[in-house]
Amino acid sequence: MAFDPNLHILIMAGGSGTRFWPRSRAQRPKQLLALWDDKTLLQHTVDRFAQIVPLENIWIVTNKNLVEPSQRTLGERYRDVHYLGEPVGKNTAPCILWGIHEIYKVQPQAVVGVMSADSYIGDEDAFRSSLEVAVKKAKEAQSLVTLGVKPNRPETGYGYIEVERATRNTGPLASPALPVRRFVEKPILRTAVSYLESGNYLWNAGMFIFEVQAGLSAFRKTMPGLAGLFEGALHVEKIYPEIRKEDAVSVDYGVMERALDSGIPVYVVPTDCGWNDVGSFTALEEINCSTLGEVVSLDAACNVVQTDSGMVALLGVNDLVVVRDGDVVLVASKDRAQDIKLLVEKVRLTRPEKV
């Protein structure tokens, strides 16, 4: 598969992943964890794109304190990858805009693919095919393009993308690229069911593709204050403290949603690539990786278990998350997996060194 030689991949790798505590810690966030094999999520992501672009066309944006750990996890093989270390996290819009500016400096005609460091892709061939279509559409339309995942259940944990036209009868979700009507926040279950039944909605996977100049133009129209900061002569260490609270937002909200209101056309390429955002331990069960390490079970079912050393033995228990990492053991009901971040905050008050 021949990709555009001007394609650059911008990987967002600055999250903390507190729902994966105690595996995730301050200096070992989710993207630096190996959750189902011996490769970290960041390694899987960079491997994915190293097959289609030169290493010097891969850019990783992360917290400045995570640049060195990220370099270590990737190793000498990926020494030509670029790293951008943010002085402080300000959500995804600022980090993407910084990355766009850095890419523009080296290749003003670049096409940028914005990706997350912590997604699972089950069908790499299908993903590459969809990405190739998106790159071509971004150049042809000189606009913003996103990849939308075809839903297979009424998921309430994801945002959605509504396409312009009805699809139940005509089935245009099989089409290469479709106009986006709107971006929708995470719905309640009843609404998610209606989205699935209508056939007009795709999951918003947070993957965006555009020509670098189209991206800069979109930021100028939708977030002029933030765009102005990055177009000045200030160093990034001085820019970030100047970012206003209203500009420290996700690119979905700050740019993609506002683009439609600003008259900027946005397109979506449907993909069926086995995507999962790996948002909590229960996601591992969804991708058939529910155990890691030495686990023995008797009359126990539907548990998610990980251990970094020693054996975990389960007897007569169901629907648990059990994690052993170093000197911390977590036992949680699976239906409370999303609330592990709340437990982390309680631990932080008394034993901050454990988080």
TORKOLMI-592659 format. One record per residue (C-alpha): y, z, x negated; residue in one letter. Coordinates in steps of 0.2 Angstrom, whole numbers, plus 5000, padded with zeros to 4 digits. Each point is the difference from the previous one (the first is absolute). Layout:
YZXa/...
//
This chain:
500050005000m/501649944992a/501550125003f/501849964998d/500450034981p/501750085006n/499150135009l/500350184995h/499250165007i/501050155003l/498850155002i/500750165008m/499150154992a/501250155002g/499250105015g/499250174998s/498549995012g/500050185005t/498749975014r/498849974985f/500350184993w/499150084990p/499549834992r/501949955000s/501250114989r/501749984994a/499649904985q/498549925008r/500549925017p/498949905011k/500249844991q/499350074984l/498550075008l/498249925000a/499550025018l/498449905002w/499549944982d/500650024983d/501649905002k/501750085006t/500949925015l/501349934988l/498649924989q/499349925015h/501749935005t/500549934983v/498349934998d/500249915017r/501649914994f/499649984982a/498849865006q/501449905008i/501650034989v/500350034981p/500150194996l/501949984996e/500249955018n/499450175006i/501350145002w/499650185005i/501350115007v/499750184999t/500850174996n/500550014982k/498950154998n/498549895005l/500349854989v/499050084985e/498550055011p/500049835009s/500049924983q/498550114995r/499049965015t/500249814998l/499750004981g/500449894986e/499349855009r/501550005011y/501450034987r/501049855006d/500350075017v/501850065004h/500450175005y/501650065009l/500250195000g/501150075014e/501050154996p/499650075017v/499149935016g/501149935013k/498849915011n/499449824999t/501649905003a/500950064984p/498549984989c/499649825007i/501949954997l/499950064982w/498449914997g/500849845008i/501550014988h/498950024985e/498949855004i/501649905004y/500650034982k/498449924993v/499749875013q/501349955012p/498849895009q/498750125002a/499050045016v/499750185002v/498550085009g/500350195004v/498450105000m/499450185001s/498950084986a/498950095012d/499349875012s/498149965002y/499649815002i/498249975005g/500149815000d/500949944984e/499849825004d/500750015017a/501550104993f/500449874987r/499949865012s/501250095012s/501250044985l/500049824995e/500549955017v/501450135000a/500749944983v/500149825006k/500850055017k/501350114990a/500549854990k/500049885014e/501050115012a/501050094986q/499850155010s/499050165002l/498250005003v/498750145002t/498250025001l/499350075017g/498350075002v/499049955015k/499650165009p/498250055005n/500450165009r/501550085009p/500650094984e/501550135002t/500250034982g/500849834996y/501549905004g/499849845009y/500849824999i/500249905016e/500049824999v/501149885010e/498849925012r/498550055010a/498349994992t/498750055012r/499649835006n/500649894986t/499550104986g/501449964988p/499650164989l/498949884991a/501549894995s/500750014982p/501750085004a/500850065016l/501850055004p/500250195002v/500750075016r/500250184995r/499350144989f/499350155010v/499950184995e/498350095001k/499550005018p/499250135011i/498149965004l/500449925017r/501349884993t/498849964985a/498749955013v/501249895008s/500549924984y/498149964995l/499749935018e/501549894999s/499549914984g/501949994995n/500050134988y/499550034981l/499950154990w/501550024988n/499250024983a/501650014990g/499849844990m/501549894999f/500349834991i/501649904997f/501049904987e/501050124990v/501649935005q/499550015018a/499650184998g/501650044992l/500949915014s/499150105013a/500550174991f/501849945000r/500049975019k/498950155005t/500550134988m/501649954992p/500450184993g/498450014991l/500149824994a/501850034993g/499450144990l/498649904991f/501249854997e/501250114990g/499950034982a/499350185001l/498450054992h/498650055012v/500150184995e/501849995007k/499649905015i/498750115008y/501150155002p/501249895009e/498849945013i/500550075017r/498850085011k/500149865013e/499549884986d/498550104994a/498949925013v/498449895001s/500249824997v/499249975017d/501450095009y/501449964988g/499749814998v/498549935010m/500650075017e/501849974997r/499749824994a/499549955017l/501650075007d/501049914986s/499349835005g/498849994985i/498449935005p/498450104996v/498349935000y/498350084999v/498349934994v/498650085009p/498650064988t/498350075003d/499650074983c/499250175003g/501750094996w/500150185001n/501550114995d/498950144994v/501250135007g/498850155001s/498350054995f/499349945017t/500549824995a/498650014987l/498750015014e/500849845008e/499649914984i/498350074998n/500450114985c/499850175008s/499250094985t/500550014981l/499150104988g/498450115002e/499850035018v/498450075009v/499950015019s/498850075013l/500349985018d/501849964997a/500949845005a/501649915001c/500850104985n/501149944986v/499650084984v/500749984982q/499650114985t/500649974982d/498750124993s/498550095006g/499049985016m/500650025018v/498650045012a/500349995019l/498950085013l/500149985019g/501949955000v/500849845006n/501749925000d/500750094985l/501049954985v/499450104984v/500849974984v/499750084983r/501349964986d/500250124985g/500350175006d/500449965018v/498849975015v/500649935016l/499150025016v/500849925015a/499549945017s/500149815000k/501149995015d/501350104990r/500049884985a/501749945003q/500650184999d/499550044982i/501749964995k/500650155010l/498750114991l/500649944984v/501850065004e/499250185003k/499149994984v/501649954991r/500950165006l/498750114991t/499149904987r/501249854996p/498949974984e/498649955011k/500949855008v/
//
